[in-house]
C-alpha cells in the first residue's frame, strides 16, 4: 500500500498544512468537513500536491521531519507550489 505526504492550503487565510495518509481524497474530505481538530477552523482546504512514500513508517517520519525543520518545510512547499 502506498502512503502520501500531502500539502493543503487554507482558502480562508492561505496557511499551509502538511499531513500523511494512504487515501488523499478521503483525507481531504475529512479536513473540509471539520473532522480534523487542527484544521477545522480554516476550512475550506485546497490540495496543493503530494509526495509518495513506500510505507507508513516512511510517511510518518517524513511528515515529522517537515514539521520540525522549517527549512525542509519551506523547500517542500516551494517544490509543490511550482507551476
N, CA, C and O atoms as CSV, one atom per row, in Angstrom:
chain,resi,resn,atom,element,x,y,z
A,1,UNK,N,N,0.843,-1.181,0.000
A,1,UNK,CA,C,0.000,0.000,0.000
A,1,UNK,C,C,0.888,1.244,0.000
A,1,UNK,O,O,1.874,1.322,0.733
A,2,UNK,N,N,0.524,2.198,-0.823
A,2,UNK,CA,C,1.281,3.445,-0.939
A,2,UNK,C,C,0.749,4.472,0.061
A,2,UNK,O,O,-0.453,4.545,0.315
A,3,UNK,N,N,1.651,5.250,0.613
A,3,UNK,CA,C,1.291,6.344,1.511
A,3,UNK,C,C,1.777,7.654,0.911
A,3,UNK,O,O,2.661,7.664,0.055
A,4,UNK,N,N,1.200,8.750,1.358
A,4,UNK,CA,C,1.474,10.059,0.777
A,4,UNK,C,C,1.680,11.108,1.863
A,4,UNK,O,O,1.041,11.075,2.915
A,5,UNK,N,N,2.578,12.030,1.584
A,5,UNK,CA,C,2.713,13.256,2.360
A,5,UNK,C,C,2.031,14.312,1.498
A,5,UNK,O,O,2.393,14.489,0.335
A,6,UNK,N,N,1.055,15.011,2.052
A,6,UNK,CA,C,0.289,15.956,1.250
A,6,UNK,C,C,0.396,17.367,1.819
A,6,UNK,O,O,0.675,17.572,3.000
A,7,UNK,N,N,0.164,18.328,0.930
A,7,UNK,CA,C,0.192,19.743,1.294
A,7,UNK,C,C,-1.163,20.354,0.971
A,7,UNK,O,O,-1.639,20.290,-0.162
A,8,UNK,N,N,-1.774,20.947,1.992
A,8,UNK,CA,C,-3.043,21.653,1.824
A,8,UNK,C,C,-2.815,23.141,2.059
A,8,UNK,O,O,-1.906,23.536,2.789
A,9,UNK,N,N,-3.651,23.952,1.431
A,9,UNK,CA,C,-3.637,25.384,1.703
A,9,UNK,C,C,-5.057,25.827,2.026
A,9,UNK,O,O,-6.006,25.466,1.331
A,10,UNK,N,N,-5.187,26.607,3.082
A,10,UNK,CA,C,-6.489,27.103,3.505
A,10,UNK,C,C,-6.945,28.220,2.571
A,10,UNK,O,O,-6.195,29.159,2.301
A,11,UNK,N,N,-8.164,28.112,2.088
A,11,UNK,CA,C,-8.737,29.199,1.283
A,11,UNK,C,C,-9.080,30.390,2.162
A,11,UNK,O,O,-9.205,31.515,1.678
A,12,UNK,N,N,-9.231,30.141,3.445
A,12,UNK,CA,C,-9.622,31.185,4.387
A,12,UNK,C,C,-8.488,32.161,4.668
A,12,UNK,O,O,-8.682,33.375,4.598
A,13,UNK,N,N,-7.298,31.636,4.986
A,13,UNK,CA,C,-6.190,32.540,5.346
A,13,UNK,C,C,-4.857,32.205,4.662
A,13,UNK,O,O,-3.822,32.774,5.010
A,14,UNK,N,N,-4.882,31.287,3.693
A,14,UNK,CA,C,-3.706,30.931,2.875
A,14,UNK,C,C,-2.600,30.208,3.647
A,14,UNK,O,O,-1.491,30.068,3.130
A,15,UNK,N,N,-2.873,29.745,4.872
A,15,UNK,CA,C,-1.869,28.970,5.603
A,15,UNK,C,C,-1.788,27.561,5.025
A,15,UNK,O,O,-2.684,27.116,4.308
A,16,UNK,N,N,-0.698,26.869,5.351
A,16,UNK,CA,C,-0.465,25.522,4.847
A,16,UNK,C,C,-0.642,24.493,5.952
A,16,UNK,O,O,-0.522,24.797,7.139
A,17,UNK,N,N,-0.931,23.259,5.529
A,17,UNK,CA,C,-0.985,22.122,6.439
A,17,UNK,C,C,-0.343,20.942,5.734
A,17,UNK,O,O,-0.624,20.681,4.564
A,18,UNK,N,N,0.519,20.231,6.442
A,18,UNK,CA,C,1.178,19.036,5.921
A,18,UNK,C,C,0.689,17.839,6.721
A,18,UNK,O,O,0.628,17.889,7.950
A,19,UNK,N,N,0.340,16.760,6.021
A,19,UNK,CA,C,-0.108,15.550,6.685
A,19,UNK,C,C,0.291,14.326,5.895
A,19,UNK,O,O,0.919,14.434,4.841
A,20,UNK,N,N,-0.074,13.154,6.405
A,20,UNK,CA,C,0.208,11.904,5.703
A,20,UNK,C,C,-1.015,11.011,5.746
A,20,UNK,O,O,-1.783,11.037,6.708
A,21,UNK,N,N,-1.189,10.221,4.701
A,21,UNK,CA,C,-2.352,9.342,4.580
A,21,UNK,C,C,-2.099,8.286,3.517
A,21,UNK,O,O,-1.121,8.368,2.775
A,22,UNK,N,N,-2.971,7.305,3.443
A,22,UNK,CA,C,-2.931,6.349,2.342
A,22,UNK,C,C,-4.091,6.584,1.370
A,22,UNK,O,O,-4.221,5.869,0.376
A,23,UNK,N,N,-4.937,7.589,1.654
A,23,UNK,CA,C,-6.064,7.923,0.781
A,23,UNK,C,C,-6.266,9.440,0.807
A,23,UNK,O,O,-6.943,9.968,1.690
A,24,UNK,N,N,-5.685,10.121,-0.145
A,24,UNK,CA,C,-5.694,11.585,-0.154
A,24,UNK,C,C,-7.115,12.141,-0.296
A,24,UNK,O,O,-7.485,13.078,0.412
A,25,UNK,N,N,-7.894,11.582,-1.187
A,25,UNK,CA,C,-9.252,12.087,-1.423
A,25,UNK,C,C,-10.105,12.007,-0.151
A,25,UNK,O,O,-10.779,12.970,0.214
A,26,UNK,N,N,-10.067,10.867,0.507
A,26,UNK,CA,C,-10.833,10.677,1.746
A,26,UNK,C,C,-10.337,11.626,2.841
A,26,UNK,O,O,-11.134,12.207,3.578
A,27,UNK,N,N,-9.027,11.774,2.938
A,27,UNK,CA,C,-8.453,12.635,3.977
A,27,UNK,C,C,-8.831,14.100,3.746
A,27,UNK,O,O,-9.157,14.810,4.697
A,28,UNK,N,N,-8.792,14.555,2.497
A,28,UNK,CA,C,-9.172,15.928,2.175
A,28,UNK,C,C,-10.630,16.187,2.558
A,28,UNK,O,O,-10.952,17.256,3.078
A,29,UNK,N,N,-11.506,15.224,2.307
A,29,UNK,CA,C,-12.914,15.364,2.699
A,29,UNK,C,C,-13.052,15.508,4.211
A,29,UNK,O,O,-13.857,16.305,4.691
A,30,UNK,N,N,-12.261,14.732,4.963
A,30,UNK,CA,C,-12.315,14.829,6.423
A,30,UNK,C,C,-11.859,16.209,6.902
A,30,UNK,O,O,-12.443,16.777,7.825
A,31,UNK,N,N,-10.800,16.747,6.260
A,31,UNK,CA,C,-10.343,18.096,6.609
A,31,UNK,C,C,-11.450,19.114,6.329
A,31,UNK,O,O,-11.759,19.949,7.180
A,32,UNK,N,N,-12.038,19.045,5.148
A,32,UNK,CA,C,-13.034,20.041,4.747
A,32,UNK,C,C,-14.376,19.899,5.451
A,32,UNK,O,O,-15.155,20.852,5.488
A,33,UNK,N,N,-14.659,18.727,6.008
A,33,UNK,CA,C,-15.907,18.529,6.748
A,33,UNK,C,C,-15.759,18.786,8.241
A,33,UNK,O,O,-16.699,18.583,9.009
A,34,UNK,N,N,-14.556,19.239,8.653
A,34,UNK,CA,C,-14.353,19.630,10.046
A,34,UNK,C,C,-14.053,18.500,11.009
A,34,UNK,O,O,-14.172,18.677,12.222
A,35,UNK,N,N,-13.660,17.326,10.489
A,35,UNK,CA,C,-13.380,16.184,11.354
A,35,UNK,C,C,-11.937,16.128,11.858
A,35,UNK,O,O,-11.589,15.235,12.630
A,36,UNK,N,N,-11.097,17.070,11.430
A,36,UNK,CA,C,-9.702,17.110,11.878
A,36,UNK,C,C,-9.553,18.339,12.763
A,36,UNK,O,O,-9.646,19.474,12.295
A,37,UNK,N,N,-9.321,18.095,14.039
A,37,UNK,CA,C,-9.309,19.181,15.034
A,37,UNK,C,C,-8.362,20.322,14.658
A,37,UNK,O,O,-8.712,21.492,14.811
A,38,UNK,N,N,-7.175,19.992,14.173
A,38,UNK,CA,C,-6.171,21.033,13.916
A,38,UNK,C,C,-6.471,21.879,12.674
A,38,UNK,O,O,-5.845,22.920,12.477
A,39,UNK,N,N,-7.410,21.451,11.844
A,39,UNK,CA,C,-7.680,22.214,10.614
A,39,UNK,C,C,-9.118,22.690,10.476
A,39,UNK,O,O,-9.438,23.393,9.517
A,40,UNK,N,N,-9.987,22.328,11.399
A,40,UNK,CA,C,-11.421,22.603,11.206
A,40,UNK,C,C,-11.773,24.089,11.179
A,40,UNK,O,O,-12.795,24.461,10.602
A,41,UNK,N,N,-10.954,24.947,11.789
A,41,UNK,CA,C,-11.268,26.375,11.820
A,41,UNK,C,C,-10.776,27.143,10.597
A,41,UNK,O,O,-10.981,28.353,10.500
A,42,UNK,N,N,-10.130,26.449,9.665
A,42,UNK,CA,C,-9.581,27.134,8.491
A,42,UNK,C,C,-10.105,26.560,7.181
A,42,UNK,O,O,-9.465,26.719,6.141
A,43,UNK,N,N,-11.243,25.904,7.212
A,43,UNK,CA,C,-11.821,25.337,6.001
A,43,UNK,C,C,-12.327,26.451,5.093
A,43,UNK,O,O,-12.650,27.532,5.584
A,44,UNK,N,N,-12.404,26.227,3.811
A,44,UNK,CA,C,-12.067,25.007,3.079
A,44,UNK,C,C,-10.569,24.933,2.747
A,44,UNK,O,O,-9.870,25.944,2.677
A,45,UNK,N,N,-10.113,23.698,2.548
A,45,UNK,CA,C,-8.724,23.416,2.209
A,45,UNK,C,C,-8.620,22.994,0.750
A,45,UNK,O,O,-9.513,22.333,0.220
A,46,UNK,N,N,-7.532,23.378,0.112
A,46,UNK,CA,C,-7.255,23.010,-1.276
A,46,UNK,C,C,-6.016,22.127,-1.276
A,46,UNK,O,O,-5.019,22.449,-0.631
A,47,UNK,N,N,-6.078,21.012,-1.999
A,47,UNK,CA,C,-4.921,20.132,-2.129
A,47,UNK,C,C,-3.937,20.759,-3.112
A,47,UNK,O,O,-4.277,20.987,-4.272
A,48,UNK,N,N,-2.725,21.036,-2.653
A,48,UNK,CA,C,-1.689,21.630,-3.493
A,48,UNK,C,C,-0.872,20.552,-4.188
A,48,UNK,O,O,-0.546,20.681,-5.369
A,49,UNK,N,N,-0.540,19.491,-3.464
A,49,UNK,CA,C,0.237,18.404,-4.057
A,49,UNK,C,C,0.607,17.367,-3.023
A,49,UNK,O,O,0.198,17.448,-1.864
A,50,UNK,N,N,1.396,16.380,-3.461
A,50,UNK,CA,C,1.787,15.299,-2.566
A,50,UNK,C,C,3.078,14.652,-3.029
A,50,UNK,O,O,3.534,14.839,-4.157
A,51,UNK,N,N,3.646,13.885,-2.116
A,51,UNK,CA,C,4.830,13.069,-2.339
A,51,UNK,C,C,4.467,11.647,-1.977
A,51,UNK,O,O,3.731,11.427,-1.015
A,52,UNK,N,N,4.963,10.673,-2.725
A,52,UNK,CA,C,4.697,9.273,-2.409
A,52,UNK,C,C,5.751,8.726,-1.451
A,52,UNK,O,O,6.923,9.097,-1.516
A,53,UNK,N,N,5.317,7.846,-0.572
A,53,UNK,CA,C,6.203,7.107,0.326
A,53,UNK,C,C,5.844,5.631,0.213
A,53,UNK,O,O,4.683,5.284,-0.001
A,54,UNK,N,N,6.824,4.780,0.355
A,54,UNK,CA,C,6.589,3.348,0.143
A,54,UNK,C,C,5.863,2.659,1.297
A,54,UNK,O,O,5.258,1.604,1.103
A,55,UNK,N,N,5.917,3.247,2.502
A,55,UNK,CA,C,5.228,2.627,3.631
A,55,UNK,C,C,4.867,3.684,4.669
A,55,UNK,O,O,5.306,4.830,4.582
A,56,UNK,N,N,4.070,3.288,5.642
A,56,UNK,CA,C,3.571,4.245,6.633
A,56,UNK,C,C,4.686,4.812,7.510
A,56,UNK,O,O,4.672,6.000,7.834
A,57,UNK,N,N,5.636,3.989,7.892
A,57,UNK,CA,C,6.739,4.480,8.731
A,57,UNK,C,C,7.509,5.601,8.028
A,57,UNK,O,O,7.840,6.613,8.646
A,58,UNK,N,N,7.793,5.418,6.737
A,58,UNK,CA,C,8.495,6.456,5.977
A,58,UNK,C,C,7.661,7.733,5.892
A,58,UNK,O,O,8.189,8.838,6.016
A,59,UNK,N,N,6.361,7.571,5.681
A,59,UNK,CA,C,5.464,8.732,5.587
A,59,UNK,C,C,5.397,9.478,6.918
A,59,UNK,O,O,5.439,10.708,6.944
A,60,UNK,N,N,5.295,8.750,8.002
A,60,UNK,CA,C,5.218,9.393,9.318
A,60,UNK,C,C,6.513,10.119,9.649
A,60,UNK,O,O,6.495,11.219,10.201
A,61,UNK,N,N,7.636,9.495,9.308
A,61,UNK,CA,C,8.923,10.135,9.557
A,61,UNK,C,C,9.072,11.401,8.708
A,61,UNK,O,O,9.533,12.429,9.204
A,62,UNK,N,N,8.684,11.331,7.430
A,62,UNK,CA,C,8.790,12.491,6.527
A,62,UNK,C,C,7.899,13.630,7.034
A,62,UNK,O,O,8.320,14.787,7.033
A,63,UNK,N,N,6.686,13.317,7.461
A,63,UNK,CA,C,5.783,14.331,7.996
A,63,UNK,C,C,6.411,14.998,9.223
A,63,UNK,O,O,6.426,16.226,9.317
A,64,UNK,N,N,6.921,14.211,10.149
A,64,UNK,CA,C,7.567,14.738,11.345
A,64,UNK,C,C,8.749,15.629,10.970
A,64,UNK,O,O,8.905,16.726,11.507
A,65,UNK,N,N,9.575,15.153,10.049
A,65,UNK,CA,C,10.764,15.893,9.622
A,65,UNK,C,C,10.381,17.260,9.035
A,65,UNK,O,O,11.019,18.269,9.336
A,66,UNK,N,N,9.342,17.285,8.204
A,66,UNK,CA,C,8.898,18.547,7.596
A,66,UNK,C,C,8.327,19.507,8.635
A,66,UNK,O,O,8.534,20.717,8.545
A,67,UNK,N,N,7.618,18.976,9.610
A,67,UNK,CA,C,7.004,19.833,10.626
A,67,UNK,C,C,8.025,20.352,11.635
A,67,UNK,O,O,7.810,21.403,12.239
A,68,UNK,N,N,9.115,19.644,11.825
A,68,UNK,CA,C,10.128,20.040,12.801
A,68,UNK,C,C,11.244,20.913,12.232
A,68,UNK,O,O,11.951,21.576,12.990
A,69,UNK,N,N,11.410,20.925,10.927
A,69,UNK,CA,C,12.512,21.672,10.304
A,69,UNK,C,C,11.960,22.663,9.279
A,69,UNK,O,O,11.538,22.277,8.189
A,70,UNK,N,N,11.969,23.929,9.641
A,70,UNK,CA,C,11.359,24.953,8.795
A,70,UNK,C,C,12.020,25.060,7.425
A,70,UNK,O,O,11.351,25.380,6.442
A,71,UNK,N,N,13.319,24.799,7.346
A,71,UNK,CA,C,13.990,24.870,6.044
A,71,UNK,C,C,13.499,23.749,5.118
A,71,UNK,O,O,13.273,23.986,3.931
A,72,UNK,N,N,13.333,22.547,5.643
A,72,UNK,CA,C,12.822,21.431,4.836
A,72,UNK,C,C,11.359,21.658,4.478
A,72,UNK,O,O,10.925,21.336,3.372
A,73,UNK,N,N,10.603,22.215,5.418
A,73,UNK,CA,C,9.188,22.537,5.170
A,73,UNK,C,C,9.069,23.535,4.021
A,73,UNK,O,O,8.247,23.359,3.122
A,74,UNK,N,N,9.897,24.586,4.055
A,74,UNK,CA,C,9.860,25.616,3.014
A,74,UNK,C,C,10.203,25.039,1.645
A,74,UNK,O,O,9.563,25.379,0.650
A,75,UNK,N,N,11.220,24.160,1.590
A,75,UNK,CA,C,11.595,23.522,0.322
A,75,UNK,C,C,10.458,22.639,-0.202
A,75,UNK,O,O,10.185,22.628,-1.403
A,76,UNK,N,N,9.806,21.911,0.682
A,76,UNK,CA,C,8.679,21.057,0.303
A,76,UNK,C,C,7.540,21.901,-0.272
A,76,UNK,O,O,6.989,21.573,-1.322
A,77,UNK,N,N,7.197,22.973,0.408
A,77,UNK,CA,C,6.135,23.861,-0.060
A,77,UNK,C,C,6.511,24.487,-1.399
A,77,UNK,O,O,5.702,24.505,-2.326
A,78,UNK,N,N,7.721,24.994,-1.501
A,78,UNK,CA,C,8.166,25.624,-2.748
A,78,UNK,C,C,8.124,24.643,-3.909
A,78,UNK,O,O,7.700,25.000,-5.009
A,79,UNK,N,N,8.561,23.406,-3.672
A,79,UNK,CA,C,8.570,22.391,-4.724
A,79,UNK,C,C,7.156,22.100,-5.228
A,79,UNK,O,O,6.932,21.976,-6.432
A,80,UNK,N,N,6.205,21.992,-4.298
A,80,UNK,CA,C,4.833,21.658,-4.693
A,80,UNK,C,C,4.060,22.864,-5.238
A,80,UNK,O,O,3.054,22.690,-5.926
A,81,UNK,N,N,4.513,24.064,-4.943
A,81,UNK,CA,C,3.823,25.279,-5.417
A,81,UNK,C,C,4.257,25.675,-6.825
A,81,UNK,O,O,3.635,26.542,-7.439
A,82,UNK,N,N,5.306,25.057,-7.339
A,82,UNK,CA,C,5.772,25.409,-8.679
A,82,UNK,C,C,4.695,25.089,-9.702
A,82,UNK,O,O,4.007,24.077,-9.574
A,83,UNK,N,N,4.536,25.939,-10.722
A,83,UNK,CA,C,3.503,25.690,-11.738
A,83,UNK,C,C,3.792,24.470,-12.589
A,83,UNK,O,O,3.011,24.141,-13.481
